[in-house]
Amino acid sequence: MKWSDWRGHFEANRRRPLPEGLERGEEIPEAWRPALAASLATFQLGEAGEGRIAHEIDSARLPGIDADYRAALKLFVAEEGRHGRILGFMVRGLGGRLLSRNWTERLFVFGRRLLGLRLKLMVLLVAEVVGGAFYGLLASRLPQGGMRRGLEQICEDEQHHLDFHGDFFARQGWGVATRAAWQALWWSLAMAAMAVVMMDHRRTLKTLGIPLAEAARAFIGLTREAASHLPLLPERGAKSPLRLGQG
């Protein structure tokens, strides 16, 4: 897609109302609520924290980007903020409390600030992948209702985000050696993030009856799908067996 198309996509998404029923959650079993609220509060903190990249893009000079890309990236960040609002309503509806800080969120922030914009976007994409896989696992277990619809809408957005960031990396004009280095970096970051998320949210996975092996397959499958969107692997058109929002 052209950057002007992505800009139009995010502008259209911005006009959507929030899903209904996020604050009620009567359909969620009482025994699930504490663990689910704690996990969603952690992810809510991460979804609301991408503003620095929106400011940095104005001064970035990278291959294949223009004014429409800069506008689209800012709209993408705003969409992430919208996800944060959805999750915030869900946390409060489950009787939980929003967080001001969390060690996993600080870890991702540290990773994004290490080097240049491209690495920050890759770390951000890793967070999108592990978050999207986790939301999809939760949505597959939750009963029908507002909270499941909210997670499914986030999952649908995250699928588009993979394509959006994939278009950015595809325009970087890397040679074979550089692609190999970024491939190794991608898988190293993604597997480390998967381990962190599975450790930090093991209580929620157990509560909802999601085996660790199933969670690992979901994370690895979506990591592979994201890699197929990036100019890192030869099987660029491959798709993982797990789609966002599906169990």
PLY file of the C-alpha trace (Angstrom):
ply
format ascii 1.0
element vertex 247
property float x
property float y
property float z
element edge 246
property int vertex1
property int vertex2
end_header
0.00 0.00 0.00
1.03 3.59 -0.59
1.64 5.71 2.48
-1.32 7.86 1.51
-3.47 4.70 1.63
-2.20 3.91 5.12
-2.88 7.46 6.19
-6.47 7.10 4.94
-6.81 3.75 6.70
-5.79 5.14 10.08
-7.87 8.29 9.62
-10.95 6.13 8.96
-10.21 3.96 11.99
-9.93 7.04 14.16
-13.60 7.84 13.59
-14.84 4.52 15.00
-16.74 4.49 18.28
-15.33 2.37 21.08
-16.83 -1.13 21.34
-19.87 -1.35 23.60
-20.01 -3.23 26.87
-16.35 -2.81 27.86
-17.07 -1.62 31.40
-19.65 -4.23 32.34
-18.14 -7.65 31.79
-20.96 -9.54 33.49
-20.11 -12.48 31.24
-16.63 -12.92 32.77
-16.53 -15.58 35.55
-15.71 -14.11 38.95
-12.76 -16.46 39.42
-11.11 -15.12 36.24
-11.39 -11.43 37.06
-8.32 -10.73 39.28
-5.79 -12.42 36.99
-7.38 -11.09 33.80
-7.54 -7.54 35.17
-3.88 -7.69 36.23
-2.71 -8.85 32.79
-4.80 -6.32 30.88
-3.55 -3.53 33.16
0.04 -4.43 32.25
-0.71 -4.37 28.52
-2.73 -1.16 28.91
0.38 0.58 30.22
2.37 -0.54 27.18
-0.31 0.47 24.65
-0.35 4.03 25.98
3.38 4.77 25.76
4.51 5.34 22.15
4.45 9.15 21.96
8.23 9.61 21.70
8.36 7.85 18.31
5.64 10.15 16.94
7.85 13.14 17.73
11.08 11.59 16.42
9.65 10.73 13.01
9.50 14.41 12.01
13.29 14.68 11.95
14.02 11.15 10.67
15.69 10.75 7.27
15.16 7.18 6.20
14.61 5.47 2.83
11.08 5.24 1.49
9.26 7.57 3.89
7.47 10.83 3.17
4.98 13.22 4.75
2.16 10.68 4.42
4.21 8.06 6.27
4.96 10.52 9.06
1.26 11.35 9.36
0.32 7.65 9.23
2.82 6.77 11.96
1.36 9.45 14.22
-2.12 8.11 13.53
-0.86 4.61 14.30
0.41 5.86 17.67
-3.00 7.44 18.29
-4.61 4.08 17.47
-2.37 2.42 20.04
-3.63 5.00 22.52
-7.17 4.01 21.59
-6.27 0.41 22.40
-5.05 1.65 25.76
-8.43 3.27 26.39
-10.25 0.04 25.45
-8.07 -1.96 27.83
-8.51 0.67 30.54
-12.29 0.33 30.39
-11.91 -3.44 30.57
-9.61 -3.32 33.59
-12.02 -1.09 35.47
-14.96 -3.25 34.41
-13.19 -6.27 35.93
-12.66 -4.42 39.19
-8.93 -3.92 38.61
-6.69 -0.88 38.88
-4.63 0.81 36.18
-0.85 0.84 36.61
1.55 3.76 36.50
4.59 1.52 35.97
5.52 -2.12 35.47
8.85 -3.88 34.98
7.95 -5.42 31.61
6.74 -2.08 30.25
10.00 -0.43 31.40
11.96 -3.21 29.70
10.27 -2.54 26.34
10.77 1.23 26.77
14.47 0.65 27.46
14.75 -1.50 24.34
13.07 1.14 22.17
15.47 3.84 23.36
18.68 1.91 22.72
19.48 2.96 19.16
17.93 4.52 16.07
14.38 4.73 14.82
14.49 1.48 12.87
15.43 -0.54 15.94
12.77 1.27 17.96
10.17 0.32 15.37
11.35 -3.29 15.43
11.09 -3.43 19.24
7.66 -1.85 18.92
6.68 -4.51 16.37
7.86 -7.24 18.74
5.57 -5.78 21.41
2.73 -5.75 18.86
3.30 -9.42 18.07
3.41 -10.69 21.64
0.50 -8.45 22.61
-1.56 -9.51 19.61
-0.91 -13.19 20.27
-1.86 -12.77 23.94
-5.06 -10.86 23.11
-5.97 -13.56 20.61
-5.48 -16.30 23.19
-7.64 -14.44 25.71
-10.36 -13.70 23.14
-10.50 -17.40 22.22
-11.40 -18.26 25.83
-13.68 -15.40 26.85
-17.44 -15.82 26.47
-19.27 -13.66 23.95
-19.69 -10.09 25.16
-18.19 -6.63 25.14
-14.77 -7.62 26.45
-14.28 -10.31 23.86
-15.39 -7.89 21.12
-12.93 -5.30 22.40
-10.02 -7.75 22.26
-11.05 -8.97 18.82
-11.11 -5.40 17.50
-7.62 -4.79 18.87
-6.47 -8.04 17.24
-7.87 -6.93 13.89
-6.03 -3.63 14.19
-2.80 -5.40 15.12
-3.00 -7.46 11.93
-3.01 -4.23 9.92
-0.13 -2.92 12.04
1.99 -5.89 10.95
1.36 -4.94 7.32
2.05 -1.24 8.00
5.41 -1.87 9.66
6.23 -4.52 7.09
5.81 -1.91 4.34
8.26 0.34 6.19
10.95 -2.32 6.52
10.43 -3.46 2.92
11.42 0.03 1.74
14.76 0.11 3.58
16.75 -1.33 0.67
18.86 -3.75 2.70
21.31 -6.18 1.14
21.64 -9.88 1.98
24.07 -9.44 4.88
22.02 -6.71 6.52
18.84 -8.75 6.15
20.53 -11.73 7.81
21.64 -9.56 10.73
18.13 -8.12 11.19
16.63 -11.61 10.91
18.80 -12.77 13.79
17.93 -9.65 15.78
14.21 -10.09 15.11
14.08 -13.66 16.38
16.29 -12.88 19.38
14.06 -9.98 20.46
10.83 -11.87 19.78
11.83 -15.00 21.70
13.07 -12.95 24.65
9.78 -11.01 24.69
7.78 -14.24 24.48
9.62 -15.62 27.51
9.00 -12.42 29.48
5.27 -12.35 28.67
4.75 -16.05 29.43
6.51 -15.67 32.77
4.73 -12.45 33.75
1.26 -13.69 32.73
1.47 -17.39 33.60
-1.22 -16.95 36.28
-3.69 -15.60 33.71
-2.87 -18.34 31.22
-3.44 -20.98 33.89
-6.66 -19.35 35.11
-8.18 -19.32 31.61
-7.03 -22.88 30.93
-4.45 -21.97 28.28
-1.51 -24.44 28.36
1.96 -22.90 28.09
2.63 -25.06 25.02
-0.43 -23.57 23.28
0.67 -20.06 24.22
4.18 -20.72 22.91
2.80 -21.99 19.59
0.67 -18.85 19.29
3.61 -16.53 19.98
5.99 -18.37 17.65
3.38 -18.64 14.90
2.66 -14.92 14.94
6.38 -14.11 15.17
6.90 -16.16 12.02
3.99 -14.41 10.32
5.39 -10.99 11.21
8.79 -12.06 9.86
7.12 -13.00 6.58
5.87 -9.40 6.37
9.41 -8.09 6.86
12.22 -8.35 4.28
14.03 -10.81 6.54
13.02 -14.30 5.48
12.85 -15.94 2.04
9.31 -17.25 2.58
7.85 -13.72 2.45
4.35 -14.86 1.52
4.02 -17.46 4.31
1.25 -17.26 6.87
1.18 -18.72 10.35
-1.62 -21.12 11.34
-2.75 -18.64 14.01
-4.59 -15.50 12.96
-5.07 -12.66 15.36
-8.31 -12.94 17.29
-8.57 -16.69 16.80
-7.66 -19.55 19.07
0 1
1 2
2 3
3 4
4 5
5 6
6 7
7 8
8 9
9 10
10 11
11 12
12 13
13 14
14 15
15 16
16 17
17 18
18 19
19 20
20 21
21 22
22 23
23 24
24 25
25 26
26 27
27 28
28 29
29 30
30 31
31 32
32 33
33 34
34 35
35 36
36 37
37 38
38 39
39 40
40 41
41 42
42 43
43 44
44 45
45 46
46 47
47 48
48 49
49 50
50 51
51 52
52 53
53 54
54 55
55 56
56 57
57 58
58 59
59 60
60 61
61 62
62 63
63 64
64 65
65 66
66 67
67 68
68 69
69 70
70 71
71 72
72 73
73 74
74 75
75 76
76 77
77 78
78 79
79 80
80 81
81 82
82 83
83 84
84 85
85 86
86 87
87 88
88 89
89 90
90 91
91 92
92 93
93 94
94 95
95 96
96 97
97 98
98 99
99 100
100 101
101 102
102 103
103 104
104 105
105 106
106 107
107 108
108 109
109 110
110 111
111 112
112 113
113 114
114 115
115 116
116 117
117 118
118 119
119 120
120 121
121 122
122 123
123 124
124 125
125 126
126 127
127 128
128 129
129 130
130 131
131 132
132 133
133 134
134 135
135 136
136 137
137 138
138 139
139 140
140 141
141 142
142 143
143 144
144 145
145 146
146 147
147 148
148 149
149 150
150 151
151 152
152 153
153 154
154 155
155 156
156 157
157 158
158 159
159 160
160 161
161 162
162 163
163 164
164 165
165 166
166 167
167 168
168 169
169 170
170 171
171 172
172 173
173 174
174 175
175 176
176 177
177 178
178 179
179 180
180 181
181 182
182 183
183 184
184 185
185 186
186 187
187 188
188 189
189 190
190 191
191 192
192 193
193 194
194 195
195 196
196 197
197 198
198 199
199 200
200 201
201 202
202 203
203 204
204 205
205 206
206 207
207 208
208 209
209 210
210 211
211 212
212 213
213 214
214 215
215 216
216 217
217 218
218 219
219 220
220 221
221 222
222 223
223 224
224 225
225 226
226 227
227 228
228 229
229 230
230 231
231 232
232 233
233 234
234 235
235 236
236 237
237 238
238 239
239 240
240 241
241 242
242 243
243 244
244 245
245 246
